[in-house]
Amino acid sequence: MLKLGITGGIGSGKSVVSRLFAQLGIPVFDSDKVAKILIDTDPLIRRELISVFGNEIYLPDGQGLDRKKVGSIVFQDKKALETLNTITHPPVILAAKKWMEQQEKTYEAKKSKWLETKNQNKHTVIIPPALYVIKEAALLFESGTNKPLDFILGVYADRKTRVRRVTQRDGLSAAAVESRMAKQMNEEKKMSLCDGIIINDGQQLLWPQVLRWHRYFTERVSHEEGWRLEGSLLKV
């Protein structure tokens, strides 16, 4: 099973790309989504954040974190951002590790079933496992969590496009978006660290790019593991 990472800066559209892979049946771990859930529901994280930033960072009636308020604090204060990341990143990294371990168990179970069928000389079409899985995260390289992964796919959009997307999505000013981008790794540097890139600039179609990479990953794992592809099925 291939472990794939998808990354990109704010406004690059990495979540859109990940959703397209998910439509192809590929399991995706969305780090941002899991982080939001944990920050809103985990009592330990809540206590630690309140101890640093105060009670007012959580909305009343169990509505969760006031992300606009926290954003206005941490993106103006590098130390505050580092503190936020120190509190929130480890639980998300642990959740991703457990998720990946479960995906590997599922894959190995299906692979064992395939081998059993093959050894019995039965020409049977079986339900294919996901030959690869995806961890989507903005800070793969910054956190060092790229190291256990086999392939990193970067999602790239030019700066102007990214600023426009985020201002429209989050209702922020262009200056606020630029300030947040300044706190992240340079996008060109990040893309240079990736093993492959998907261009999401609004000019090039995403689906053809996703399908090409899907075929590449599927054929790569099929070759390495001995699966025989017939159309969209795996055959023994």
Buried (B, 14 or more C-beta within 10 A) or exposed (E): BBBBBBBBBBBBBBBBBBBBBBEEEBBBBBBBEBBBBBBBEBEEBBEBBEEBBEEEBBEEEEEBBBBEBBBEBBBEEEEBBEBBBEBBBEBBBEBBBEBBEEBEEBBEEBBEBBEEBBEEEEEEEBEBBBBBBBBBBBBBBBBEBBEEBBBBBBBBBBBEBBBBBBBEEBEBEEEBBBEBBEBEBEBEEBBEEBEBBBBBEEEEEBEEBBBEBBEEBBEBBBEEBEBEBEEEEBBB
